[in-house]
């Protein structure tokens, strides 16, 4: 499985969060910067492990929007075996 690392410290604004996720996840330039587009693109990924560190930093900075991002990731992990989400507070 391919390991993808997300760092919540790099997600202190919505713009920064999308830039970091685009880079880390290899999302296309035309990506729509919204939760529905994130879910759609993650749904096309196969055999990945997402290691999301410093989750609390992202949640503190982004509030409910950060929680929405985390929920999209969790939904993917909960619905299939070839998508694994590992989180850590730091």
C-alpha positions as CSV (number, residue, x, y, z in Angstrom):
1,X,0.0,0.0,0.0
2,X,1.1,3.5,-0.7
3,X,1.6,5.8,2.3
4,X,0.4,9.4,2.1
5,X,1.3,11.8,5.0
6,X,-0.9,14.7,6.0
7,X,0.4,17.2,8.6
8,X,-2.2,19.2,10.4
9,X,0.3,21.9,11.2
10,X,0.3,22.8,7.5
11,X,-3.5,23.2,7.5
12,X,-3.9,26.5,9.4
13,X,-6.3,28.1,6.9
14,X,-8.6,26.6,4.3
15,X,-6.4,27.7,1.5
16,X,-3.3,26.2,3.2
17,X,-5.2,23.0,3.9
18,X,-6.3,22.5,0.3
19,X,-2.8,23.3,-1.0
20,X,-1.2,20.7,1.4
21,X,-3.8,18.1,0.6
22,X,-3.5,18.7,-3.2
23,X,0.3,18.2,-2.9
24,X,0.2,15.2,-0.5
25,X,-2.7,13.4,-2.2
26,X,-1.6,14.2,-5.7
27,X,-4.9,15.9,-6.6
28,X,-5.2,17.5,-10.0
29,X,-4.8,21.2,-10.5
30,X,-8.4,21.5,-11.5
31,X,-9.5,20.0,-8.2
32,X,-12.5,21.9,-6.8
33,X,-11.3,22.6,-3.2
34,X,-14.5,21.3,-1.5
35,X,-15.4,18.3,0.6
36,X,-17.5,16.7,-2.1
37,X,-14.6,16.8,-4.6
38,X,-12.3,15.4,-1.9
39,X,-14.6,12.5,-1.3
40,X,-14.9,11.8,-5.1
41,X,-11.1,11.9,-5.6
42,X,-10.4,9.8,-2.5
43,X,-13.0,7.3,-3.8
44,X,-10.8,6.7,-6.8
45,X,-7.7,6.0,-4.8
46,X,-6.7,2.4,-4.2
47,X,-4.4,0.7,-1.8
48,X,-3.5,3.8,0.3
49,X,-2.7,4.5,3.9
50,X,-3.3,8.1,5.0
51,X,-1.1,9.0,8.0
52,X,-2.7,12.2,9.4
53,X,-0.4,13.7,12.1
54,X,-1.2,16.7,14.2
55,X,-4.9,16.3,13.6
56,X,-5.6,18.6,16.6
57,X,-3.7,21.4,15.0
58,X,-5.9,21.2,11.9
59,X,-9.1,20.9,14.0
60,X,-8.1,23.9,16.2
61,X,-7.3,26.1,13.1
62,X,-10.2,25.0,10.9
63,X,-12.9,24.2,13.4
64,X,-15.9,22.5,11.9
65,X,-14.4,22.6,8.4
66,X,-11.4,20.6,9.7
67,X,-13.8,18.2,11.3
68,X,-15.5,17.9,7.9
69,X,-12.2,17.0,6.2
70,X,-11.5,14.4,8.9
71,X,-15.0,13.0,8.4
72,X,-14.5,12.6,4.7
73,X,-11.3,10.7,5.4
74,X,-13.0,8.5,8.0
75,X,-15.9,7.7,5.7
76,X,-13.6,6.4,3.1
77,X,-11.7,4.3,5.6
78,X,-14.9,2.9,7.1
79,X,-16.4,2.0,3.7
80,X,-13.5,0.0,2.2
81,X,-10.5,-2.2,3.1
82,X,-8.1,-0.7,0.6
83,X,-8.1,2.8,2.2
84,X,-6.7,3.1,5.7
85,X,-6.6,6.2,7.9
86,X,-4.2,6.5,10.8
87,X,-4.4,9.6,12.9
88,X,-2.3,11.1,15.7
89,X,-2.8,14.2,17.8
90,X,0.9,15.1,17.3
